Amino acid sequence: MYKEIAVENFTNIPHAVLAGANRIELNDNLAVGGTTPSLGVLQETSKYLQEKSIPLVEMIRPRGGNFVYNDIELKMMETDIFQAQKLGIDAVAFGALTSEGELDEDALEMMIGASAGMQVVFHMAFDEIRDDAKQDSIDWLIDHDVDRILTHGGSLETPIEQTLPNIKKYSDYANGKIQILPGGGISFENADSIAKELGVNALHGTKLIDLV
């Protein structure tokens, strides 16, 4: 099982690596779903994980709340992506939507262009796309060489056991052209059963590893 562990700051990273984390997603402020970490935290985390040969994903998100960004916020995100490039970060995770619940294609093209050389992850903003726009969104992300989509399959307030049919539907539609990475409410206690039901070998979560 490939385990991507979402962490806040540096504190738990050494423990997570020792306990078997395969990849780290670095955030600040996980209470609002994760925002961009500070440069200092990012530098030390990148240095540490490169020494351990563990890939690092940086969350690119200037604030909590929705994923409809203005021009100033998008400029901040672009700057953070360029900084990630300089540090040799493996991947960046971001999302941008319109107020109509569709992909903000102009914003995403700008950020994908800034991400050259890194993997690109479309994060759980995907779950706020209108249902009737989700398949077109998957097609667009495939066409723009996005590497994976992180999804809970619905509102984070709904237990993942109830949203698994949606995740399976996205995965079947993507048909291997883009990775569908399940996350949100997956722990070391339910990970195996969820992976088996979905037929996947990679999961994302804050509690995929028992760090107690």
PyMOL commands that set and color helices and strands:
alter all, ss='L'
color gray80, all
select helices_A, chain A and resi 13-18+30-32+39-52+71-87+105-114+124-128+131-143+160-174+191-198
alter helices_A, ss='H'
color red, helices_A
select strands_A, chain A and resi 2-8+23-27+56-59+91-94+119-122+148-151+179-182+202-205
alter strands_A, ss='S'
color yellow, strands_A
deselect
rebuild
show_as cartoon
